[in-house]
Amino acid sequence: MDAFTAGLLQRIKATESDLTRARDEGDDFLVEVEQAELDDLRRLAAEHGVEVGASRV
């Protein structure tokens, strides 16, 4: 796995965790921010052929 792929997957995992925490805390604004970030990261992964796998979120 190259550095780009590893970094992207790490960012996705961290963002999923942040999204879960925002949902648990009831922070609707932060949920929207984190969901948008996650959508962007997943789009970037798809554009570069990086398989993300099943999402926990």
N, C-alpha and C positions, 0 to 999 in steps of 0.2 A: 504494500500500500504506500503510495507516495504521500508527501507532506501535505499537498493540497487536499487530497481525499481525507486523510486523517484529521486535518484541521476542520474541514467542513463537517464531518461526522461528529466531531467533538462539539462544535458550535451548535449543531442540531440537538444533540443530547442536552446541552446546557440550557438551550432555549426551551426545550420540552419541560425540563425541570422547573424553570422560571415560570412557565405558563401554568403548570400544575399548582405551584405555590400561590400565584396570583389568584387562581380560581378558588383555592382553599381559603384564601384571606378575603375573598369577596371584592377584590379590587378590579372593578369592571374596566376602568381605563387601562390599567396595566395588562389585563387579559387581552384587550384589543391590540395593544402595542406588541406584546409577545407573540400573539397569533399572526400578526402581519410579518414580524421578523421570521417566524417559522415558515410561513408561506413563501417568503423570499428565499430562504435557505433551501427549501425543498425544490423550488423552481431552479435555482442555481445547480443543485445536485442533478436534477433531471437533464438540464442542458449539457452537463459534462459527463453524463453516463454513470453517475455515482448512485449505486443502489442503496437506498436508505433503510429499507426493511419495514416491518410492521411498526406502526406508531403506537405508543402507550397513551397518547393524549387524544 
